[in-house]
Amino acid sequence: MIKQLLAAAGACAAISMASSPASWELNTYQDFSKGRFENCSLRKDGRVQLGPKLEPVFDTGQQVVWSIARAADGTTYAATGHKGRLYRIDRSGKGELIWTSDEPEIFAVAVDGAGRVYAGTSPSGKIYRIENGRAAEFFKPEAKFIWSLAVAKDGSIFAGTGDGGRIYRVTAPGQGEVYYETGQAHVTSLAFDSQGRLLAGSEPNGILYRVTAKDRAFVLLDANFPEIRAILPAPDGAIYAAAMGGSVGKQSAAAASQQQSGQQPAGNTPTVTTTITVTDEAAQAGPDIKPKPPQQPQSGTQPAAAATAAAGTATSTVVEYPGMDKSAILKIHPDNTVETVWISKEENAYDISLDGTSLHIATDNNGRLYRLEADRKVSLIAETRETEVTRLLPVTGGVVVATGELGKLMRLPSADSAKGEFESPVHDANNISRWGQLSWLADSCTGCAVAIRTRSGNSARPDKTWSEWSEPLTRGDGAQIGSPNARYVQWKAELTGTPAAGPSLDSVRLAYLPQNNPPVVKSVTVSAQVSAATSTKTPAAQPTASYSITVTDTGETTSSAGGTATQPITRAANEQLVITWAAEDPDTDKLTYSLLVKGEGDSAWIPLKQNVPEANHLLDAEQLADGRYVFRVVASDKAINPPGQAREAELLSAPILIDRTPPVVRAVRNGAEIRVEATDAGSPLRFAEYSINAGPWTPLAAADGVIDSRQESFTVPVDSASSGPRVIAIRVYDSANNAGVSRVAVQ
């Protein structure tokens, strides 16, 4: 019998280096897009080249610039949150604060032909006119939010509001009216097309309207996105629309409204869907249709455009929709046909602007700017490294860029710079690694150059514990990396060109040799099972004699062996040891195993299996003498690693006891009782019982009260009043469940 006594384990291994080299390569648009760009751009075909250099214009010192507008004299006005401030910046970049609103947010700003500035504030929903350095309330619509402003050719002011989704037309101070009710929750953007018709984008159904007169509009676009974030009319009559839908921004409005009402900002603001049905009769009436009375949206719904809580709070709630397209740029042709010219699952497009035949796209991924060419090829042209680029304003020779997180104005020139850097993402080698060579492919030109530096460290993000940038590597066909061995590595490319041309980096490959991790033996299990008794030791030359004995009810006995023999009670089963183990390798290397055994008091391990892939072994218990044993499992990855670089680990099983010898039981009658002495050589006794005349078994107590040692004494009472012969059987078990039996006949 077998019994597990103790739980013990100990793993050990020697440290060495693995031999499976690896490489990290960047060669596609998706690969390079995970890096950081400074004066560099990324083409859609996956080539890094020099790009325009962002030039600082003005830092408002506020958290976000919501809107920018330019006057005829070149003065730029910037509206900010979350302290409701309006700044004026002259052509030289010198700026000054000209007005502070009582409301925390100025989401919209516009300038009319006379140079007067209009600012829409929230969440109290007012329009102010700033003239000659003084601000006065111009109009107060019945709305909480002023999301957008636009100035018509006749000087009237149009305002897109929420949360009633109305467009107001204001002709003079205090004189305004509802021009169109969209039936949506919010009017998020306004613009005029090349024919002077008003364009309005809405939320939450992402509908773009063309409003031709009071209460008359035509739906140009019903996008598959909740919000029309920006509208850009082109000179050729086409209209571009930036639609957002993968995440909800403008939760700041909800936060501001709730703060005023004393409520806590909601985590996920629900979106109310409003359906507008256009009948055949309305369609036949022409493009200018008068919609049915709009459905009133539920209170508390907010559009998806802004991103920060009001009243100085910098937090925002963003609701993500995994797997959905986050944003898209849609083009409505003059014949009203629509096509998608740009789409993204990772970025929100906040604004768009035209630069000749190219389209600039502002996003929220590190404040990146993209350029979409007329041939539909897109390039990542600049990275502000801010949370988002909120607005774009075309100027002579470039575009002014407004950012969030830190409310800054920058200028993006149309010409590329002569020097730039691309910083790769951090690569995790998953273990301490020995760096090999760095090689790259690049298209060069006269006066152009590419140099790459590396650095390494053992923290996931580069910090002061990382090594310094190495000396530049200038050989693209391969050069040894000089950074110290570590788990993480990063490289940056320095591109140098001329005003006319620059190099183009196609791919970079970094080779390394990870440290080989040792395998881990997770568990070793030894169990016993009973199998049918078989004889594998009987020599073939000595066949086993067979006989049968038949006993009939007449008392006659016949035997096939020619005599009457006593039939032995044979052992019906053999005991087997089942040893199983579980192991794994962090490097997913193929493992082989060795199994060894050692008896208590022995000094040498006896191998049972060596270098096998199986994780189990079956052993006949009779092959081991009685005693305590420990099994050892050794796992090794040498099957795929050369000598000197392979690693191994081991684990010991709990000690097991093999005890097939039953206790020795001696019983002697002593007057009115039977005294019993039981002794076991292998394990402590654990139970005793007796039976009279093959009757039920009755437990016995030890003389000292506890059955717990290898030798115990017992007393069996004899009832002298009973008549007739009696046979008393005494059975004692040891800890391995072996039973020793003795009997006493009482006359």
DOKEFI-905693 format. One record per residue (C-alpha): residue in three letters; z, x, y. Coordinates in steps of 0.02 Angstrom, whole numbers, plus 50000, padded with zeros to 5 digits. Each point is the difference from the previous one (the first is absolute). Example, Ala and Ser with C-alpha at 12.3 -4.5 7.8 and 13.67 -1.06 7.14 Angstrom:
// residues 2
type/z/x/y
ALA/50390/50615/49775
SER/49967/50069/50172
// end
This chain:
// residues 747
type/z/x/y
MET/50000/50000/50000
ILE/49967/50054/50179
LYS/50105/49971/50155
GLN/49967/50054/50179
LEU/50160/50070/50074
LEU/49963/50073/50172
ALA/49871/49982/50139
ALA/49938/50170/50059
ALA/49843/50069/50078
GLY/49946/50160/50085
ALA/49828/50043/50066
CYS/49946/50176/50038
ALA/49838/50081/50054
ALA/49931/50160/50073
ILE/49912/50001/50169
SER/49820/50057/50010
MET/49838/49951/50085
ALA/49876/49876/49929
SER/49818/50047/49974
SER/49907/49842/50049
PRO/49920/50033/50170
ALA/49969/49855/50119
SER/49905/49974/50161
TRP/50014/49889/50152
GLU/49837/49955/50084
LEU/49952/49901/50154
ASN/49816/49953/50009
THR/49982/49815/50043
TYR/50030/49891/50152
GLN/50151/49923/49915
ASP/50072/50173/49962
PHE/49983/50068/50176
SER/50053/49836/50083
LYS/50178/50031/49940
GLY/50013/50155/50109
ARG/50030/50023/50186
PHE/49865/50035/50129
GLU/50009/50095/50162
ASN/49836/50013/50096
CYS/49913/49967/49834
SER/49904/49855/49930
LEU/49963/49939/49824
ARG/49831/49934/49952
LYS/49979/49862/49873
ASP/49917/50121/49880
GLY/50163/50098/49993
ARG/49964/50145/50117
VAL/50125/50063/50127
GLN/49925/50064/50162
LEU/50047/50026/50181
GLY/50035/49845/50103
PRO/50050/49952/50178
LYS/50165/50061/50069
LEU/50122/49866/50059
GLU/50056/50038/50177
PRO/50165/49932/50068
VAL/49980/49884/50150
PHE/50169/49920/50032
ASP/50164/49970/49908
THR/50082/49837/50051
GLY/50164/50045/49917
GLN/50000/49827/49923
GLN/49988/49955/49817
VAL/49829/49920/50001
VAL/49851/49967/50112
TRP/49943/49823/49963
SER/49851/49986/50117
ILE/49895/50104/50121
ALA/49874/49953/50134
ARG/49893/50097/50122
ALA/49960/49960/50181
ALA/49834/50032/50084
ASP/50070/50154/50089
GLY/50046/50082/49834
THR/50186/49958/50004
THR/50073/49958/49831
TYR/50141/49875/49974
ALA/50112/50007/49847
ALA/50115/49858/49944
THR/50144/50049/49887
GLY/50143/49933/49893
HIS/50144/49979/49973
LYS/50062/50009/50178
GLY/49853/49911/50078
ARG/49933/50139/50111
LEU/49831/50019/50084
TYR/49930/50172/50046
ARG/49856/50056/50110
ILE/49909/50162/49955
ASP/49873/50077/50117
ARG/49845/50100/49952
SER/50098/50164/49995
GLY/50124/49930/49874
LYS/50143/49980/50123
GLY/50095/49842/49960
GLU/50136/49895/50079
LEU/50101/49846/49959
ILE/49943/49857/50111
TRP/50092/49851/49927
THR/50136/49954/49876
SER/49996/49826/49928
ASP/50152/49892/49965
GLU/49924/49970/49827
PRO/50003/50137/49867
GLU/49816/49998/49955
ILE/49838/50011/50098
PHE/49870/49967/49866
ALA/49849/49979/50116
VAL/49936/50076/50161
ALA/49837/49972/50095
VAL/49922/50052/50167
ASP/49885/49890/50103
GLY/49856/50054/50112
ALA/50115/50017/50151
GLY/50113/50123/49910
ARG/50141/49875/49975
VAL/50099/50022/49839
TYR/50054/49858/49887
ALA/50136/50020/49869
GLY/50048/49876/49865
THR/50184/50008/49948
SER/50092/49939/49847
PRO/50099/49917/49931
SER/50019/49891/50155
GLY/49811/49978/50017
LYS/49959/50042/50181
ILE/49852/50076/50091
TYR/50036/50113/50148
ARG/49882/50069/50132
ILE/50037/50173/50067
GLU/49920/50034/50168
ASN/50038/50133/50130
GLY/50148/50059/49899
ARG/50080/49828/49990
ALA/50009/49884/49850
ALA/50005/49810/50012
GLU/49996/49864/49870
PHE/49820/49941/49988
PHE/50009/49865/49866
LYS/50122/49937/49870
PRO/49914/49913/49854
GLU/50092/49894/49874
ALA/50007/50143/49876
LYS/50121/50130/49937
PHE/49878/50144/49987
ILE/49855/50067/50102
TRP/49899/50101/49874
SER/49838/50031/50093
LEU/49922/49991/50173
ALA/49819/50003/50057
VAL/49920/49991/50174
ALA/49843/49894/50019
LYS/49857/50041/50118
ASP/50057/49863/50119
GLY/50172/50081/50011
SER/50093/49871/49896
ILE/50128/50064/49874
PHE/50000/49947/49819
ALA/50158/50019/49895
GLY/50019/49991/49812
THR/50173/49934/49954
GLY/50118/49960/49859
ASP/50079/49917/49913
GLY/49894/49850/50044
GLY/49834/50091/49982
ARG/49933/49945/50170
ILE/49880/50084/50121
TYR/50043/49975/50184
ARG/49885/50020/50150
VAL/50086/50046/50162
THR/49904/49991/50164
ALA/50137/50032/50128
PRO/50187/50028/50006
GLY/50084/49857/49910
GLN/49834/49914/49966
GLY/49953/50003/49818
GLU/49956/49885/49856
VAL/49976/50001/49813
TYR/49820/50052/49976
TYR/49993/49988/49811
GLU/50122/49959/49860
THR/49956/50098/49844
GLY/50118/49912/49880
GLN/50058/50173/49948
ALA/50171/50075/50030
HIS/49944/50141/50115
VAL/49851/50057/50101
THR/50011/50188/49973
SER/49846/50067/50089
LEU/49878/49951/50137
ALA/49834/50072/50062
PHE/49836/49947/50081
ASP/49833/50022/49913
SER/49841/50066/50082
GLN/49961/49825/50065
GLY/50172/49975/50077
ARG/50063/49881/49865
LEU/50183/50011/49951
LEU/50044/50068/49829
ALA/50171/49966/49925
GLY/50081/50068/49842
SER/50142/49908/49915
GLU/50137/50007/49870
PRO/50049/49952/49863
ASN/49827/49948/49937
GLY/49902/50143/50076
ILE/49876/49890/50093
LEU/49888/50066/50139
TYR/49945/49868/50126
ARG/49864/49999/50132
VAL/50063/49885/50138
THR/49859/49940/50115
ALA/50092/49869/50103
LYS/50164/49910/50010
ASP/50041/49928/49829
ARG/49834/50058/49928
ALA/49989/50142/49874
PHE/49903/50064/49852
VAL/50075/50096/49853
LEU/49907/50165/49988
LEU/50106/50071/49860
ASP/50127/49939/49874
ALA/50063/50165/49932
ASN/50090/50031/49837
PHE/50141/50075/50103
PRO/50143/49916/50092
GLU/49968/50077/50171
ILE/49858/50049/50115
ARG/50081/50150/50082
ALA/49862/50057/50119
ILE/49830/49940/50060
LEU/49861/50115/50060
PRO/49836/49928/50069
ALA/49853/50121/49988
PRO/49859/50013/50128
ASP/49872/49943/49871
GLY/50087/49832/49977
ALA/50094/50045/49842
ILE/50188/49975/49991
TYR/50122/50110/49905
ALA/50169/49932/49944
ALA/50149/50096/49931
ALA/50088/49891/49872
MET/50170/50035/49925
GLY/50078/49922/49847
GLY/50084/50119/49880
SER/50160/50009/50101
VAL/50082/49898/50134
GLY/50037/50087/50163
LYS/50049/49905/50159
GLN/50165/49959/49918
SER/50073/50062/50163
ALA/49960/49834/50077
ALA/50100/49910/49868
ALA/50142/50123/50023
ALA/49996/49978/50189
SER/49998/49811/49987
GLN/50143/49999/49876
GLN/50100/50122/50105
GLN/49986/49882/50148
SER/50057/49855/49892
GLY/50142/50103/49926
GLN/49924/50004/49826
GLN/49977/50153/49891
PRO/49820/50060/49975
ALA/49925/49935/49841
GLY/49943/50124/49869
ASN/49836/49916/49955
THR/49934/49876/50127
PRO/49899/49866/49911
THR/49821/49971/50051
VAL/49943/49822/50035
THR/49823/49960/49949
THR/49900/49884/50111
THR/49837/49930/49934
ILE/49855/49955/50116
THR/49865/49891/49925
VAL/49826/49996/50077
THR/49896/49849/49946
ASP/49812/49989/49985
GLU/49998/49886/50151
ALA/50088/50129/50106
ALA/49886/50136/49937
GLN/49844/49903/50050
ALA/50067/49982/50176
GLY/49968/50186/50029
PRO/50105/50155/50014
ASP/50121/49925/50127
ILE/50112/49881/49904
LYS/50155/49909/50054
PRO/50132/50021/49865
LYS/50117/49867/49940
PRO/50175/50001/50073
PRO/50083/50157/49934
GLN/50140/49996/49874
GLN/50162/50059/50076
PRO/50060/50159/49913
GLN/50178/50013/49943
SER/50117/50087/50119
GLY/50047/50179/49960
THR/49831/50058/49936
GLN/49942/50160/50082
PRO/49833/50091/50003
ALA/49964/50163/49913
ALA/49960/50121/50139
ALA/50150/50084/50083
ALA/50128/50102/49908
THR/50170/50017/50082
ALA/50150/49893/50043
ALA/50032/49961/50181
ALA/50152/50034/50108
GLY/49998/50185/49964
THR/50003/49980/49810
ALA/49882/50119/49912
THR/50000/49919/49830
SER/49858/49897/49929
THR/49976/49903/49841
VAL/49839/50029/49907
VAL/49951/49890/49854
GLU/49883/50088/49878
TYR/49877/49917/49883
PRO/49964/50129/49863
GLY/49819/50011/49943
MET/49931/49904/50148
ASP/49884/50067/50133
LYS/50108/50040/50150
SER/49866/49992/50132
ALA/49815/49996/50033
ILE/49872/50017/50139
LEU/49879/49854/49998
LYS/49835/49992/50095
ILE/49931/49833/50059
HIS/49815/50018/50037
PRO/49915/49901/50139
ASP/49935/49878/49869
ASN/50182/49967/49947
THR/49984/50089/49833
VAL/50152/50104/49954
GLU/50019/50163/49906
THR/50146/50115/49961
VAL/49967/50175/50069
TRP/50171/50078/49959
ILE/50145/49951/49888
SER/50164/50080/49948
LYS/50139/49965/49876
GLU/50114/50132/50076
GLU/49986/49981/50189
ASN/50009/49867/50134
ALA/49864/50004/50131
TYR/50082/49966/50169
ASP/49855/50023/50120
ILE/49816/50047/50013
SER/49887/50073/50134
LEU/49817/50049/50018
ASP/49936/50174/50038
GLY/49812/49982/50010
THR/49947/49947/49827
SER/50163/50056/49920
LEU/50154/49893/49976
HIS/50176/50069/50020
ILE/50136/49922/49891
ALA/50187/50019/50038
THR/50122/49987/49853
ASP/50183/50014/49954
ASN/49988/50142/49873
ASN/50075/50144/50099
GLY/49908/49926/50148
ARG/49829/50044/49931
LEU/49834/49974/50086
TYR/49838/49970/49906
ARG/49820/50006/50057
LEU/49874/49883/49921
GLU/49821/50057/50028
ALA/49850/49885/50012
ASP/49951/50051/49823
ARG/50170/49935/49938
LYS/50068/50173/49966
VAL/50182/50010/50048
SER/50098/50155/50049
LEU/50183/50029/50034
ILE/49985/50085/50170
ALA/50179/50020/50062
GLU/50182/49976/49957
THR/50130/49967/50134
ARG/50146/50015/49877
GLU/50080/49847/50077
THR/50043/49841/49908
GLU/49843/49911/50061
VAL/49864/50000/50129
THR/50021/49833/50086
ARG/49857/49998/50126
LEU/49838/50089/50044
LEU/49924/50008/50174
PRO/49826/50078/50021
VAL/49985/50119/50148
THR/49868/50121/50058
GLY/49979/50137/49871
GLY/50122/49929/49873
VAL/50130/49867/49966
VAL/50182/49977/50053
VAL/50117/49972/49853
ALA/50166/49906/50011
THR/50131/50027/49865
GLY/50156/49921/49927
GLU/50167/50073/49944
LEU/49985/50112/50152
GLY/49906/49912/50139
LYS/49872/50131/50049
LEU/49826/50003/50073
MET/49878/50130/49934
ARG/49818/50036/50032
LEU/49876/50025/49860
PRO/49849/50096/50066
SER/49827/49974/49929
ALA/49972/50186/49966
ASP/50075/50094/49852
SER/50123/50143/50025
ALA/49966/50180/49949
LYS/50157/50018/49894
GLY/50091/49884/49883
GLU/50122/49992/49855
PHE/50012/49895/49845
GLU/50168/49995/49910
SER/49995/49947/49819
PRO/50126/49882/49922
VAL/50143/50081/49903
HIS/49961/50029/49817
ASP/50136/49981/49867
ALA/49973/50117/49852
ASN/50147/49912/49913
ASN/50084/50167/49966
ILE/50018/50176/50068
SER/49824/50071/49994
ARG/49914/50165/50019
TRP/49859/49983/50126
GLY/49829/50068/49958
GLN/49844/50005/50107
LEU/49940/49887/50140
SER/49814/49969/50015
TRP/49894/49882/50102
LEU/49823/49946/50041
ALA/49943/49986/50180
ASP/49839/49988/50099
SER/50009/50130/50135
CYS/49896/50049/50149
THR/49980/50144/50121
GLY/50164/50028/50090
CYS/50093/49882/49883
ALA/50145/50040/49884
VAL/50123/49920/49879
ALA/50170/50077/49962
ILE/50136/49922/49891
ARG/50187/50034/49999
THR/50128/49943/49870
ARG/50186/49969/49993
SER/50117/49945/49860
GLY/50175/49934/49971
ASN/50113/49902/49884
SER/50032/49846/50107
ALA/49880/49854/49997
ARG/49971/50011/50187
PRO/49970/50162/50093
ASP/50156/50054/50093
LYS/50085/50161/50053
THR/50030/50045/49818
TRP/49813/50019/49972
SER/49911/50166/50018
GLU/49904/50041/50158
TRP/49813/49974/50004
SER/49916/50144/49911
GLU/49874/50119/50073
PRO/49829/49917/50011
LEU/49886/50005/49849
THR/49820/50022/50054
ARG/49907/50016/49835
GLY/49939/49833/49938
ASP/49952/50070/49830
GLY/50182/50027/49954
ALA/50152/50092/50068
GLN/50175/50021/49931
ILE/50129/49884/50078
GLY/50141/50098/50079
SER/50131/49861/50012
PRO/50155/50015/49887
ASN/50009/49909/49834
ALA/50070/49825/50025
ARG/49977/49819/49949
TYR/49909/49938/50156
VAL/49853/50076/50091
GLN/49895/49958/50152
TRP/49851/50077/50089
LYS/49918/49982/50169
ALA/49823/50043/50050
GLU/49959/50074/50169
LEU/49823/49960/50056
THR/49914/50096/50139
GLY/49831/49959/50072
THR/49896/49994/50158
PRO/49969/49859/50125
ALA/49836/49969/49911
ALA/50052/50009/49816
GLY/50146/50027/49883
PRO/50038/50031/49816
SER/50014/49862/49870
LEU/50133/50012/49864
ASP/49943/49916/49839
SER/50134/50037/49871
VAL/50155/50106/49970
ARG/50071/50051/49832
LEU/50173/50075/49970
ALA/50042/50071/49828
TYR/50177/50018/49934
LEU/50100/50029/49841
PRO/50147/49881/49980
GLN/50159/50063/49921
ASN/50007/49939/49821
ASN/50141/49874/49979
PRO/50098/50005/49838
PRO/49993/49850/49886
VAL/50152/49888/49984
VAL/50071/49942/49834
LYS/50072/49831/50044
SER/50089/49955/49838
VAL/50028/50046/49818
THR/50048/49863/49877
VAL/50060/50025/49821
SER/50019/49845/49893
ALA/50015/49960/49815
GLN/49894/49886/49896
VAL/50002/49950/49818
SER/49844/50018/49895
ALA/49961/49958/49820
ALA/50062/50137/49884
THR/49861/50111/49938
SER/50001/50160/49903
THR/49891/50139/50066
LYS/50087/50137/49900
THR/49961/49949/49821
PRO/49888/50133/49920
ALA/49836/49934/49933
ALA/50032/50085/49833
GLN/50159/49898/49975
PRO/49952/49818/50007
THR/50140/49877/50029
ALA/50048/49901/49843
SER/50002/49814/50022
TYR/50096/49872/49901
SER/50055/49820/50008
ILE/50151/49908/49937
THR/49999/49814/49963
VAL/50161/49905/49969
THR/49983/49823/49927
ASP/50125/49860/49991
THR/50013/50026/49810
GLY/50081/50170/50024
GLU/49852/50096/49932
THR/49942/50149/50094
THR/49831/50083/49988
SER/49949/50164/50075
SER/49831/50079/50022
ALA/50080/50171/49986
GLY/50054/49977/49820
GLY/50186/49984/50044
THR/50119/49909/50115
ALA/50036/50097/50159
THR/50108/49961/50150
GLN/49885/49948/50145
PRO/50036/50103/50157
ILE/50010/49919/50172
THR/49872/50105/50094
ARG/50002/50036/50186
ALA/49886/49872/50079
ALA/49958/50093/50159
ASN/49995/50169/50087
GLU/50059/50037/50175
GLN/49880/50075/50125
LEU/50026/50073/50172
VAL/49878/49941/50135
ILE/49994/50122/50147
THR/49902/49940/50152
TRP/49988/50067/50176
ALA/49921/49962/50167
ALA/49932/50129/50123
GLU/49887/50006/50152
ASP/49917/50130/50109
PRO/49995/49984/50192
ASP/49828/50082/50000
THR/49939/49884/49861
ASP/49971/50153/49890
LYS/49974/49972/49814
LEU/50162/50037/49907
THR/50040/50068/49827
TYR/50169/49995/49916
SER/50111/50101/49884
LEU/50148/49926/49905
LEU/50146/50107/49940
VAL/50167/49962/49916
LYS/50165/50094/49989
GLY/50158/49961/49901
GLU/50174/50010/50070
GLY/50058/50179/49991
ASP/49825/50069/49969
SER/49928/50129/50119
ALA/49814/49977/49970
TRP/49884/49854/50036
ILE/49891/49945/49855
PRO/49824/49943/50052
LEU/49944/49834/49926
LYS/49837/49978/50100
GLN/49911/50116/50120
ASN/49865/49972/50132
VAL/49956/49822/49952
PRO/49943/49859/50116
GLU/50101/49866/49910
ALA/50165/49947/50076
ASN/50088/49951/49838
HIS/50054/50068/49831
LEU/50062/49922/49837
LEU/50126/50099/49898
ASP/50081/49961/49831
ALA/50187/50005/50030
GLU/50027/50076/49829
GLN/49910/50156/50060
LEU/50155/50038/50104
ALA/50171/50031/49927
ASP/50151/49903/50061
GLY/50054/50055/50172
ARG/49965/49985/50187
TYR/49829/50043/50071
VAL/49913/50012/50169
PHE/49812/49983/50025
ARG/49906/50090/50139
VAL/49833/49943/50072
VAL/49896/50126/50098
ALA/49854/49935/50106
SER/49868/50121/50063
ASP/49842/49989/50106
LYS/49925/50157/49924
ALA/49858/49898/49926
ILE/49908/50010/50167
ASN/50088/50146/50084
PRO/49974/50182/49953
PRO/50143/50109/49936
GLY/50118/50052/50137
GLN/49963/49846/50104
ALA/50049/49860/49882
ARG/50168/49917/50020
GLU/50115/49911/49882
ALA/50158/49896/49997
GLU/50121/49949/49863
LEU/50129/49867/49961
LEU/50136/49994/49867
SER/50040/49844/49901
ALA/50174/49931/49984
PRO/50090/50076/49848
ILE/49974/49899/49841
LEU/50105/49993/49843
ILE/49926/50003/49827
ASP/50131/49943/49873
ARG/49948/49935/49830
THR/50164/50040/49907
PRO/50117/49851/49976
PRO/50189/50015/50016
VAL/50105/50046/49847
VAL/50120/49856/49961
ARG/50150/50023/49883
ALA/50105/49847/49953
VAL/50163/50005/49898
ARG/50116/49855/49957
ASN/50179/50025/50054
GLY/50106/49853/49949
ALA/49957/49845/50099
GLU/49866/50089/50103
ILE/49849/50113/49986
ARG/49998/50156/50104
VAL/49829/50057/50060
GLU/49951/50171/50068
ALA/49825/50016/50079
THR/49918/50162/50058
ASP/49829/50037/50076
ALA/49924/50172/50027
GLY/49869/49951/50129
SER/50064/49873/50124
PRO/50157/49899/50045
LEU/50042/49844/49901
ARG/49975/49837/50090
PHE/50034/49851/49885
ALA/50087/49952/49836
GLU/50011/49840/49895
TYR/50045/49939/49826
SER/49945/49864/49880
ILE/50090/49919/49850
ASN/49896/49950/49850
ALA/49838/50011/50102
GLY/50068/49878/50126
PRO/49985/50006/50189
TRP/50032/50165/50086
THR/50162/50017/50097
PRO/50018/50131/50139
LEU/50131/50136/49982
ALA/50102/50084/50135
ALA/50035/50187/49998
ALA/50176/50061/49969
ASP/50004/50075/50177
GLY/49926/49842/50076
VAL/49828/50067/50050
ILE/49853/50048/49889
ASP/49933/50148/50100
SER/50011/50162/49901
ARG/49917/50079/49849
GLN/50154/49966/49893
GLU/50095/49836/49997
SER/50130/49913/49889
PHE/50001/49815/49956
THR/50111/49882/49900
VAL/49934/49852/49899
PRO/50134/49871/49948
VAL/50005/49942/49818
ASP/50059/49821/49970
SER/50113/50014/49844
ALA/50018/49811/49989
SER/49816/49980/49960
SER/49956/49991/49816
GLY/49850/50072/49914
PRO/49908/50163/50020
ARG/49937/50050/50171
VAL/49875/50131/50058
ILE/50029/50059/50177
ALA/49855/50090/50089
ILE/50032/50104/50155
ARG/49853/50047/50114
VAL/50011/50123/50146
TYR/49860/50037/50126
ASP/49974/50156/50103
SER/49921/50009/50174
ALA/49827/50024/49925
ASN/50020/49836/49903
ASN/50015/50085/49831
ALA/50118/49904/49883
GLY/50120/50074/49871
VAL/50070/49881/49867
SER/50144/50008/49878
ARG/50074/49869/49884
VAL/50165/49968/49914
ALA/50028/49883/49851
VAL/50165/49905/50000
GLN/50058/49915/49837
// end
